[in-house]
Amino acid sequence: MTLAARSLKLANRLDGVSVVLEPGRITAICGPNGAGKSTLLQCLAGLLAPDGDEVLLGDAPLPTGRERARRIGYLPQVGEIAWDLSVAGLAGLGRLPHGDRGEEQVAAALAAVDLTHLANRPVSTLSGGERARALLARVLAGEPDWIFADEPLAALDLAHQLALLARLREAAARGTGVVLVLHDLALAMNHADRVLVLERGALAADGAPEQALSEATIASVWGVAAHWLGEPGARALVAG
């Protein structure tokens, strides 16, 4: 079901943002530093209460408590791990809202992020990129209807970035709504179905990547003269 937000406002952070997001698609939220990307993501996930109208899942307000945790998976920009669990144990936390161990789901999530071989490794021994993938496995193991991830690719090398995007594309193909905050405009251009561009808390562009990330929009919002090279799905952004 759709996720809709109308006129979301938060002092000095969001200024009347309205969006209707469709499941089964990858939506990227882009914009300069301080544009309100993480704030919008947290509002859509129900983690921040905006001053404007409420966020609706279908025709009803976002659920709360365990039901929301089952329906919505959220990966913050900086994930904190309170206990030094094994990688499998961390991923298994994604099953808590369901009240089961979900061994098959945990195994599938670890395989999706290429961590099966590290399942028994303490999280404290992981590299930064491995840790980021383990935290995403926790979200995937919960099999939520919506996945919200704040810069999930930032700590990953190129191979794991592409592999993770492929897994998120598979999730979208199964009907999951995927919303990502991305700084890399080329990744958004090549892998998103829709792009929201924020500028100073307001929606500056919204549409297919080719439209929302046009050279004119990049010049206006980021203040950078740049042009796109390559074919659809494999485009590169060149400054100057």
Secondary structure, DSSP 8 states (H G I E B T S, - for coil): --EEEEEEEETTTEEEEEEEE-TTSEEEEE-STTSSHHHHHHHHTTSS--SSS-EEETTEE---HHHHHHHEEEE-SS---SS--BHHHHHHGGGGGGTS--HHHHHHHHHHTT-GGGTTSBGGGS-HHHHHHHHHHHHHHT--SEEEEESTTTTS-HHHHHHHHHHHHHHHHTT-EEEEE-S-HHHHHHH-SEEEEEETTEEEEEESHHHHT-HHHHHHHT---EEEESSTTS-EEEE-
